[in-house]
Amino acid sequence: MKKIDCALNAKKALVSLLMFCGISGFKLLSAESFRVSKVHEVSVAQSSESEAVAKLGINEALAIALPADQTFIEGLELKFDIPEAVASWMDSVACSVYGNISPTPKASQIDYSGTRAYVRTLPGKLSWVLQIPLKAENSIKSNNYTTKVDSVITPSKNIIFIRLQPVMKGVPEETLNSVVPITVKPILTNKGQIAFNLVPPEDKLEPCTIFIDDKMTTLSANDKILLDTGVHNISIISEFYRNEVRTVRVDKAKTTELTVVMKSLEPTLLITAPEGTEVLLDDVKCTTLGKEFVITEGEHKIKFTIGDYEIVRSISAIKGKTYTANFSLDLDISEN
């Protein structure tokens, strides 16, 4: 009994010392050099289905590679399956998160230097979830089941580096030889984006003003904008083109392509008629049927002739309008 009490007192003393030195779950900003026995490499993608698993021994490290495009990734979630041999020796093993790691991590490299941005000892339970924010604006919150790193970790060369290390003396070999499985998932923002593709009638796109949900938005001709998920109303206004209105649904962590063919302000005309109809536009035979084409502003005369039957109509074309002339023959049969 006395031996057990001594061990417990020694453990408490070591824990107090570790907390005094900073191994308590808060960030340390001084650079350090260290050696690990092995580096595991995994990668995650911008997808809710993305998941990677690595099995780390004590004094091993994990290099998590992020995609070059991290638009939708606001953090990482690491789930630790803690062996009983480690959980029973609570605070004997620490987990550190490093920034500015050098050299670039790889399996064959064991010596590194970097800034320890966060450190905490593994808790005395069999499962622990650590969430690492990668952006200042994030929706990550701590609760009874997760622990949030208290500062934003900036990936070094798109890599987050995690290290396990023993921090207590007198730990049994069973604990030091334990393997800790870690499941890594991206934490995705509850936003999506619209990728605009404005196609001008000529090579050069003239200035346009874009309103999203009645709010003016500044972006280039073909650009992407991050939005909350859901349905959004898009209005494109320009003194050079016709106004365009679209309704677009934005899904979580996805890019919605929106292609809008900008139309000239010149009036246009669409003529449809049955086969065999002769069409004259301003007394000139018109061969462009079933397709919209540009006409000049002002008065125009359209003449349809089929056999001995003809009909003439006039339109007064103004800027920004499209006109449709539809000539059809109809047979009405009634019964009394």
VEXTIRO-984383 format. One line per 3 residues: number of its first residue (from 1); their letters; for each residue x negated, y, z negated of C-alpha. Coordinates in pm, whole numbers, plus 50000, padded with zeros to 5 digits. Layout:
BEGIN
NUM = A = X/Y/Z; ... .
This chain:
BEGIN
1 = MKK = 50000/50000/50000; 49717/50234/49916; 49555/50155/50253 .
4 = IDC = 49874/50249/50435; 49906/50576/50240; 49546/50666/50326 .
7 = ALN = 49610/50597/50693; 49922/50812/50687; 49742/51097/50513 .
10 = AKK = 49458/51076/50764; 49708/51081/51049; 49884/51388/50907 .
13 = ALV = 49554/51566/50865; 49457/51491/51224; 49794/51610/51351 .
16 = SLL = 49755/51935/51158; 49409/51981/51304; 49536/51919/51655 .
19 = MFC = 49815/52172/51610; 49568/52425/51479; 49352/52369/51785 .
22 = GIS = 49645/52411/52022; 49752/52050/52093; 50110/52131/51995 .
25 = GFK = 50295/52199/52317; 50175/52551/52403; 49951/52679/52677 .
28 = LLS = 49576/52710/52661; 49415/52946/52908; 49044/52872/52875 .
31 = AES = 48874/52676/53153; 48718/52343/53062; 48529/52056/53221 .
34 = FRV = 48632/51699/53155; 48610/51343/53283; 48889/51092/53340 .
37 = SKV = 48855/50720/53400; 49091/50720/53700; 49313/50950/53909 .
40 = HEV = 49648/50834/54048; 49790/51019/54349; 50160/51064/54431 .
43 = SVA = 50358/51310/54643; 50709/51453/54633; 50925/51608/54905 .
46 = QSS = 51203/51869/54917; 51474/51611/54877; 51702/51493/54598 .
49 = ESE = 51607/51137/54696; 51235/51201/54654; 51081/51006/54367 .
52 = AVA = 50735/50874/54288; 50612/50643/54012; 50260/50607/53871 .
55 = KLG = 50134/50393/53583; 49871/50578/53383; 49635/50436/53130 .
58 = INE = 49516/50646/52838; 49244/50888/52961; 49371/50866/53319 .
61 = ALA = 49519/51146/53532; 49794/51202/53783; 49765/51433/54087 .
64 = IAL = 50111/51531/54217; 50101/51663/54573; 50373/51912/54666 .
67 = PAD = 50487/51985/55024; 50353/52296/55197; 50708/52433/55211 .
70 = QTF = 50837/52458/54854; 51134/52686/54925; 51381/52466/54738 .
73 = IEG = 51153/52325/54467; 51174/52520/54141; 51002/52263/53923 .
76 = LEL = 50901/51903/53855; 51057/51649/53623; 50832/51384/53469 .
79 = KFD = 50992/51093/53284; 50751/50907/53057; 50830/50547/52960 .
82 = IPE = 50627/50535/52641; 50508/50190/52524; 50592/50098/52167 .
85 = AVA = 50221/50079/52085; 50192/50451/52169; 50526/50561/52023 .
88 = SWM = 50447/50396/51689; 50124/50600/51670; 50301/50930/51725 .
91 = DSV = 50076/51224/51824; 49787/50993/51910; 49799/51062/52284 .
94 = ACS = 49829/51406/52447; 49966/51502/52785; 49803/51806/52949 .
97 = VYG = 49905/52006/53255; 49623/52181/53440; 49607/52472/53681 .
100 = NIS = 49318/52577/53904; 49188/52222/53911; 48856/52169/54088 .
103 = PTP = 48747/51983/54296; 49054/51870/54487; 49176/51558/54304 .
106 = KAS = 49125/51219/54464; 49099/50862/54345; 48720/50845/54377 .
109 = QID = 48662/51165/54175; 48646/51148/53793; 48480/51479/53691 .
112 = YSG = 48693/51796/53700; 48724/52146/53569; 49039/52349/53528 .
115 = TRA = 49260/52559/53306; 49477/52367/53065; 49809/52549/53105 .
118 = YVR = 50014/52324/52874; 49947/52041/52629; 50161/51833/52398 .
121 = TLP = 50126/51500/52221; 50359/51222/52332; 50653/51197/52091 .
124 = GKL = 50732/50894/51879; 51005/50761/52107; 51018/50526/52403 .
127 = SWV = 51133/50780/52661; 51040/51145/52713; 51127/51389/52992 .
130 = LQI = 50898/51684/53063; 51015/51957/53303; 50756/52187/53461 .
133 = PLK = 50877/52517/53612; 50691/52618/53927; 50873/52948/53987 .
136 = AEN = 50950/53239/53757; 51314/53240/53868; 51444/52896/53779 .
139 = SIK = 51746/52733/53620; 51552/52483/53407; 51666/52468/53045 .
142 = SNN = 51550/52260/52749; 51798/52037/52569; 51801/51745/52329 .
145 = YTT = 51682/51510/52604; 51421/51719/52786; 51124/51940/52708 .
148 = KVD = 51055/52246/52925; 50700/52373/52970; 50710/52723/52826 .
151 = SVI = 50525/52890/53114; 50531/52880/53493; 50263/52651/53634 .
154 = TPS = 50113/52768/53962; 50011/52471/54181; 49645/52470/54283 .
157 = KNI = 49626/52378/54653; 49983/52246/54619; 49876/52004/54346 .
160 = IFI = 49991/51970/53985; 49739/51779/53769; 49851/51577/53466 .
163 = RLQ = 49611/51416/53218; 49661/51169/52933; 49396/51154/52661 .
166 = PVM = 49359/51012/52309; 49348/51283/52041; 49333/51079/51723 .
169 = KGV = 49061/50860/51572; 49129/50516/51436; 49390/50432/51697 .
172 = PEE = 49415/50056/51759; 49293/49903/52083; 49649/49802/52173 .
175 = TLN = 49743/50171/52186; 49432/50277/52377; 49489/49998/52632 .
178 = SVV = 49855/50090/52688; 49996/50184/53028; 50244/50473/53053 .
181 = PIT = 50473/50466/53361; 50561/50818/53480; 50845/50887/53725 .
184 = VKP = 50812/51217/53912; 51102/51400/54077; 51135/51750/54222 .
187 = ILT = 51378/51987/54053; 51568/52154/54336; 51723/52498/54323 .
190 = NKG = 52100/52518/54357; 52057/52719/54675; 52027/52663/55046 .
193 = QIA = 51926/52884/55333; 52048/53006/55668; 51802/53017/55956 .
196 = FNL = 51914/53288/56198; 51851/53255/56569; 51983/53561/56753 .
199 = VPP = 51966/53515/57129; 51977/53843/57329; 52120/53864/57683 .
202 = EDK = 51776/53987/57792; 51425/53911/57671; 51411/54180/57402 .
205 = LEP = 51642/54174/57101; 51768/54519/57008; 51820/54619/56641 .
208 = CTI = 52107/54450/56458; 52255/54488/56108; 52358/54170/55930 .
211 = FID = 52615/54158/55652; 52647/53848/55435; 52967/53848/55230 .
214 = DKM = 53001/54223/55304; 52653/54295/55168; 52393/54435/55407 .
217 = TTL = 52094/54205/55437; 51749/54297/55562; 51579/54032/55771 .
220 = SAN = 51401/54002/56103; 51564/53886/56426; 51499/53518/56363 .
223 = DKI = 51454/53469/55992; 51566/53260/55696; 51749/53380/55390 .
226 = LLD = 51809/53195/55063; 52173/53189/54946; 52391/53028/54682 .
229 = TGV = 52560/52710/54794; 52910/52742/54938; 53083/52922/55223 .
232 = HNI = 52953/53261/55339; 53092/53515/55586; 52838/53652/55832 .
235 = SII = 52886/53973/56034; 52633/54093/56291; 52675/54458/56389 .
238 = SEF = 52486/54646/56660; 52533/54947/56883; 52373/54747/57164 .
241 = YRN = 52584/54429/57144; 52929/54315/57062; 53001/54248/56696 .
244 = EVR = 52981/53883/56600; 53150/53714/56302; 53074/53365/56173 .
247 = TVR = 53165/53150/55870; 52880/52929/55750; 52861/52662/55479 .
250 = VDK = 52535/52646/55285; 52443/52315/55116; 52201/52262/54829 .
253 = AKT = 51835/52246/54928; 51919/52240/55299; 51864/52476/55591 .
256 = TEL = 52164/52560/55807; 52077/52671/56160; 52289/52960/56288 .
259 = TVV = 52242/53041/56657; 52432/53344/56784; 52426/53442/57151 .
262 = MKS = 52446/53821/57149; 52671/53964/57417; 52624/54288/57606 .
265 = LEP = 52869/54573/57551; 52946/54575/57921; 53304/54457/57986 .
268 = TLL = 53342/54104/58121; 53606/53921/58317; 53707/53554/58321 .
271 = ITA = 53922/53442/58618; 54095/53105/58640; 54319/52987/58924 .
274 = PEG = 54437/52660/59085; 54224/52502/59357; 54294/52657/59698 .
277 = TEV = 54365/53004/59559; 54191/53298/59726; 54084/53562/59476 .
280 = LLD = 53991/53919/59568; 53838/54154/59314; 53854/54515/59435 .
283 = DVK = 53920/54375/59787; 53602/54161/59775; 53628/53782/59768 .
286 = CTT = 53543/53650/59421; 53374/53312/59396; 53290/53323/59023 .
289 = LGK = 53586/53135/58880; 53608/52975/58540; 53301/53162/58416 .
292 = EFV = 53275/53496/58238; 53092/53769/58432; 53015/54138/58386 .
295 = ITE = 53224/54410/58549; 53193/54786/58545; 53398/55009/58320 .
298 = GEH = 53708/55160/58482; 53996/55045/58702; 53986/54711/58886 .
301 = KIK = 54234/54530/59111; 54269/54152/59126; 54461/53984/59407 .
304 = FTI = 54557/53614/59404; 54676/53446/59728; 54787/53087/59769 .
307 = GDY = 54961/53003/60096; 55216/53277/60167; 55240/53375/59802 .
310 = EIV = 55033/53658/59658; 55023/53861/59338; 54823/54173/59248 .
313 = RSI = 54729/54293/58904; 54521/54586/58773; 54303/54617/58462 .
316 = SAI = 54136/54915/58299; 53804/54782/58168; 53639/54946/57867 .
319 = KGK = 53309/54883/57688; 53285/54582/57457; 53594/54401/57586 .
322 = TYT = 53644/54067/57760; 53937/54026/58001; 54094/53703/58121 .
325 = ANF = 54295/53676/58442; 54475/53341/58460; 54678/53267/58772 .
328 = SLD = 54902/52961/58747; 55200/52811/58930; 55473/52673/58716 .
331 = LDI = 55784/52465/58790; 56075/52499/58550; 56349/52233/58563 .
334 = SEN = 56657/52273/58350; 56973/52072/58304; 57319/52222/58236 .
